[in-house]
Amino acid sequence: MRRDSIYYQILQQFPTCLFELMGVAPNHAKNYQFISVTLKETAFELDGILLPSTDSEPSIVYFLEVQFQKDEQFYERFFSELFIHLYRYRTTLQDWQAAVIYPNRLAEQRDTSLYQALLQSGKVHRIYLDELGETDSLPLNLMKLTITSSDKAPTFARQLAQKAQAQPAIIELLTTIMVYKFTNLSRDEVREMLGFTRTELKNTRFYQEVKAEGVEEGRQEGELAILMRVLKRRFGPIPTTLESQIQSLSQAQLESLAEAIFDFNALADVQAWISTLK
């Protein structure tokens, strides 16, 4: 399963869930944006950082790492990345917190003796998804779904689907997770499993927003801007070459892209779709 992409989408759209996991007031999320960071001149890349939305005053930065594969040097790498970032941006930061999401305790590095002071400082939150209790939070339940066994996942997913009827972003993520879990099924077959139909998806507020805003703008530029925003919301940053290809599409092709957008699992699918137009 492409968990990095899934967790990036969940946390980018619902940053409140990270604060919930760390025991921080969720309303803080409105002041933050979730990004992925590559540390230049190093081989390091942080899964995600929650940065303040404004640069007004030094504030708290939140680091995130999703670790599903056991790595006996994980903390060496993670703390190296973290402290390099603090070194480079010290004047803009007041404090820091970090969260590491594991599927279970078995995935964690065994020898942590060098880092006990940090791990017990209250700044590092180790989250084991299999130990999360029941919650009404749909984003947190999406995380739990990623580790749910294949025999139990359909039932759990249908329960979430019933609660997510008015939340198109949840519907998309729920469908994507199940597509990754059941690679032998098409996206339409997964929708059928969850009780969704293409017609129902087109009636969601998310889809209607794309169409309605495009009609209201009445210009190709308006439709293009909305599509780019939707793609970035789903998949993160858009490569310059792909963005140029989308910008060159006609009005009719942009409308067709809006129709097809629910079938895409990754930016590679967008690229493949555009290739069929040639």
N, C-alpha and C positions, 0 to 999 in steps of 0.2 A: 504494500500500500504506500502511496506517495504522501506520507504523513507530513513532511515538511511543508508541502504546498497547502494541505488541508488546514494545518494549524496556523499557517500564515494567514489564510483567508478568515478563519474563525476569529483570530485575535485582531486582525485589521478591522473587521466589521463589528466585533463585539469586545473591545478592550476591557470592558467592565469585568469580564469573566476572569481575567488575570488578577485583577484586584481582589475579586472574591476568593480566589485560590490562596492569595497571600494574606487574607484577613484585613485588607485595607478597604476603607469605605469606597464602594463602587462609583459614587458620584465624582470621585477624583478623575475618572476616565475622560470626562468631557474636556479636561484641560490637556490631554495627551494625544499623541499620534503614534501608531505602531509602525516601525520600519525595520528593514533588514540592513545590516551594516557590514561592509567589507573593509577591513583595516589595511590601508594602503601600505605597500612595501613589506607586507607580511603575508603568510599563507593562511591567515586567520579570517574567519567570517562568523559573525554573531548571528544566531538564528533570528533574534529580534530584540529591539530596544523600544521602550516606551519613553518618548521624549516629550517635554512640554511643548504645547502648540505655539507658544510665544517665547521670545528671547529676552523678555523684560528683566528678570532677576534670576540669580542662581537658584536651582531647584533640585528636586530628587529625580534621579534617572533610574529606570527599572530595566534590568537585563533579563532575557529569557533564553533558555535552551531546552529543546525537546530532544530527549536522549532515549531512543528505543533499542539501540544496539549496545551491548556491553563493551566498554572501552576502559581498560585498566590505566589509561593515562588521561581520562576525561577531565578530571579536575585540574591537572597540570595545564591543559590547553585552555579550559574555560576561564580559569583565574588569570592566565596570561592575557587572554583577549580582553577580559574585563578591566584589568589594571592598565593595559595599554590605552584603552579608551579613556579611562579616568585621567591618565597622564596627559593625553592630548587635549582634553576638554576641561581641565581642572577649573579654570576661571568661570565656567558657565554652570558648574554643578555645586549643589549644597550638600547632597548626600546620595547614597545609592542603596538599592535593594536588588536582589536577584532571585529568580525562580528557575528551578530545573524540574521538568516534567518527565517522569518515568512511567512506564506501564506498570511496573511493580518493583519491589526491592531487589530482585535478582538481577535487574538490568544495571544496578549501580556499581560503580567501581568498589572493589573490596577493600583495598588498603587506602584509607583516608587519613592516616595518622598525621601526615604533614599539614593537614588543613582543618584539624579539629577546631582550632580557635576561630576560624572563619565560619565553619559549618554550625558552630554553636553560638555564634555572635548574635543571632536574631536577624541578620541581614540576608542570609541565604535560606530560601524556602524550598525544601525538597518535597515534591508532590508525587504521590504514587496513585495513579488513576484507579487501580483496583481496590484502593482503600477509601475512595470517596464514598460518602454515604448518599442516601437519596436526596435529590435536589429538584427544585422546580425550574432551575435555570436551563433553558434549552441549549445555549452554547456549551455549558459544562456537560450536559448529557450527550452532545455531539462528540465531545472528547471521549466520554465513556464508551460511546458506540464504536469508536475506532479499535478498542481492545475487547469488545464483546465477541464471543465465539460465534462461528458461522451458523450454528444451529439455533442460537438464541437471538442473533442480530435481527432477523426479519420481524419477529414479534416486538422487540424493543423499538425498532425503527418505525413500525406502524403506530405504536403508541406516541412516539414523538411527532409523527406526521399529523396525527389527529389534533395535536396541540399547536401545530405550526401553520394551520390553514391560512391565517392572515399575515404570515411572515415569509414573504418570498425568498429572502436571503437564507433563512433556515431551510426552506424547501430545497433550494439549490444545493446547499452544503450537504444536506441529508441524502439527496440523490447521488451526489458525487461520492460520498463515503461508501455507499452501498455498491456503486459501480466498481469502485476499487476493490471492495471485498469480494464481489461476485463477478470476476472477470469473464465468466462464460455467458453472462447476461448482457444484453444491449441496454442502453439508457432507457428506452421505451419499456422494456421488460421490467426494469427496476421500478419505473414509475408505476407500472401496473401492480407490482408486488406491494408497493406502498399505498396504493389506492389513488394515485395521482393520474390524471389524463393530460394530454397536451392542451386540450381545451381549457381545463382548469388552470393550468399554468399560465395560459394566455390571459386569463381573467384576473390574475394576481395584480396587486397594486404596483409591484415592481415592473412587470411587463407593460401595464397600461401607462405608467409614468414615461417609459421610453417612447411609446407611440404618441401619447397625448402631447408631450413637450415638443416632439418633432413636428407635429401638426401645427401646434401653436406658433412655433418659430416660423414655420412656412418656408424655411430655407434649408438647403443642403448642409450648410455650415452648422445649423442647429442640431440636425440629426447626427451629424458627425461628432459633435462635441459630446452629446449624450451617450453615443455608442462607446466613445473612448473612455468616458467616465465609468460606464458599466463594466467594460473589459478590465480596467484598472482595479475596480472594486473586487472583481472576481479573481483576477490572476496576478495582481501586483503590477510593477512597472512594465511598460510595453517597449520592446526594442525599437530603436529608431527606424530600422528598415521595415519592420512590420507596420509601424505607425504611418510611414510614407505610403505603403501599399494601400492601407485603409483609406487614407486621404485621397487617393486617386480613384476610388470607386465612384460610380455614378449614383444618382439619387435612388434609382431602382435597385441597384446592388446593395446600397446601404440598408434599404428596407428589407431586402432578402436576408442580409446579415442579422438584422434585428430579429427576424423570424427564426433564424437558425441558432441564435446565441445560447439557447437552453440545452442544445445538444453537445456543447463543447465542454471537455474536461480540462483542457490546458491550452496554452497559447499555440502549441503545435497544431491543434485542431483548427484554430482560426487560420493559420498559415496554409494548412491543407485545403481548407474550404476556398480560400482565395485562389489557390493554384488551379482549382477546377474551373475557374472563370476564364482561364487563358485558352 
